[in-house]
């Protein structure tokens, strides 16, 4: 990649162009807007089968924190894989590289609408969801915001990596499926990690989104109920490691032109 600097003007111009394309693509926009909401209802039904300490309130909080994770996966990761592949196949990325924008600006600008949409949905889910499910609001909002931002950066990077192995938009549903399933089950979205066997739970702690979800839960529940400073440090280190891996993989394998 060329120089890793950002120009705000170019960044927002690229983001505005990508937003226009997203609004015109009604199918992608509908999935990004409606699917996370639908998955929250699925999450509540799934988590209701487990006996969690705290009863209905604990189920409600687990539903909302899991819903935040689902927003990140569906709106950022799955949406961006399709977007990057579509722009690559339409030679948009190739044309952008001949202009003033550098590689980071192109990738970040393309991700801005998905990131903004995810943040908006997280806010709505936090405020409306807490009221609808009659649960307490986040105990550590700053940590929750930091966790969501870290998740957006990580999943934007992983979406760029996944796009390199995705031949066309139609196959994006297949290439994004492994991470979606691993995250849904192994990162505590549908199945609480404490209900898994110890060795399996320990392995799941190393999955890409598990650290983010640990910080999300700590932000909502408070560090005392979510595991303490040691678990948070581990979660932050795992998340940072995956971000570094994603950046390296994007530099190594990201495709700017269609396969020949």
C-alpha angles and dihedrals in degrees: 000000000000124000113334097224131120130224110199094211095052091041095056093041089057090045092051091051091049091048090054090053091047092051090050091051098074094179094055092042092050092051092048092049104037107029097067090051091050091048091054089063090048089049093052091051092048096047091047088071092065125077103233125184107255098037121226093357091056091049090050093050092046089050093053096044089047088047090056089054090049091052090053093049098043102036100035109025105032095035094048095049089059091044095051092046093048093049091047094050091046089052090240092128091049092052092046091055090060090060133067097280116100125221096266092050091051094050095041094044091051089051097049098088093049091047093049092047091050092050091049092050092047090053092049091046092049097048103033095033094052090050095045095047093039096232131138121273121250112299094208108029095175092056090047091052091047090050093050092048091049089050092051092051092046096047093044088056093046091048090055089050093048091049089061089065095042115094098196143350092267092060094049090091089062099043093049094047098083095057091042092054095042091050095044093053105023103038096054102256098122100008120041110235091227089066092059125087112273097249093047092047090051090052091048090056087072095057116114099254100033093088091050091049091049089055091045090054091046090051091052101037100029126251093274095061096036099057109281137257095310094058091045092052091051091047092051092048092049091048093048091048091053091048090053091048091049093050091050092048092049091052091048104041113013112125120220096181135042119268113266 
